[in-house]
């Protein structure tokens, strides 16, 4: 299908109310034309009813993530809120997508494997702005419950030492220690070990890599060293009596003091961006939701960092 042509209003030059100023900053943050090139094959067929521009739909999904909106609530907000229309490129009095458009668009992103490519494209642009300080890297994994225990046949159970077992998926994440931006994201079922995706999420030249005791052991350390990094991992045991134990506890406290910063990323995504549980069924859609949350977090975080640099 061909693409619709939507509003010609300038998203940045028009006067914005204070409540919409953050969306205007986010609209100006990236070269969205580069992002749009990754969506070139979506809604581009010659036949059929014109489809919504995929970049506008991608903006819609980011809005839904930032504001933790269902498809129905997102469609209503686009109809009602001028700032949402400006961010997505819709003119004041033209129609906006219905909820089924978001369903179809997500299906296309999953089918084409575009969620990873879009997330990586956004991260590259943010790194080019100098927001990331490549001094050290934090790695960890977090469990996210599935949308339905009975209905999600791809999710798996995982136990936890201090909490009830979780049926769902696991997000494996590497963040920059200084800026706190997510630089690598992989998604698996919940029963996969935390360190299994370490090689996939580690960026090149990660520096000192801070991790909890799940990443202790030769395989994880070899993966870190293979990328040019230095393992800084919590250890659970030692030999040598009280003095060695005191040194171990001091070392672990120093590692935990840095590693704990990654919990801010997980906390924000779960508290504010809808990752308390999965919205959709299946591993592929879980990957899409988690990468959207990481991308949304990185964009907001970069705006905050740039404000701090100016101040």
Secondary structure, DSSP 8 states (H G I E B T S, - for coil): --B-------TTTS---GGGHHHHHHHHHS-HHHHHHTTTTTT--SSSS-B--HHHHHHHHHHHHHTT--HHHHHHHHHH-HHHHHHHT--TTS----HHHHHHHHHHHHHHTHHHHHHHHHHHHHHHTT---TTEEEEEEEEEE-S-TTT-SS-EEE--SSS--EEEEEEEEEEETTT--EEEEEEEETTS-GGGGHHHH--SS--EEEE-GGG-SHHHHHHHHHTT-EEEE------SHHHHHHHHHHHHHHHHHHHTTHHHHHHHHHHHSSTTB-SSSSHHHHHHHHHHHHHHHHHHHHHHHHHHHH-
